[in-house]
Amino acid sequence: MKLVDPDDDKENSNSGWFVYLGLGTQLAITVTGMAFLGYWLDRKYNSEPLLTVICSFLGITVGLYNFIKTVLKSK
């Protein structure tokens, strides 16, 4: 017979918050990292602001895709 620990429910309900906090951080890092990559490429190839804009939109798209996919999977 397995004993039920009432603290188990609290731990499981709080773990969802950590997933969402991590998703927000991951989204911000993805967008910022891609913007900096675009800026660096623009400076290297003297094509300002084309690659910064392209990489920024790519970062937003990939970040939001991952965010939405993870949120829908958790439901």
C-alpha positions, 0 to 999 in steps of 0.5 A, a space after each residue: 500500500 502506498 502512502 499519499 504525501 499531501 506535499 506532493 500535490 503542492 510540488 506538482 502544482 508549482 512545477 508548472 510555473 517554472 516551465 512558463 518562467 523558463 519559456 519566457 526567458 528562452 523567448 527573450 534570449 532567442 530574440 536578443 541573440 538573433 538580433 545581436 547575430 544580425 547586427 554582427 553580420 551587418 557589421 561584417 558584411 556592411 549591409 546594415 540594417 538588412 540582416 539585423 531585421 531578418 535575424 530579429 524576425 527569424 528569432 521572433 518566429 522561432 521563439 514564438 513557435 517554441 513557446 506556443 508548441 510547449 504551452 499547447 503540449 502542457 495542456 
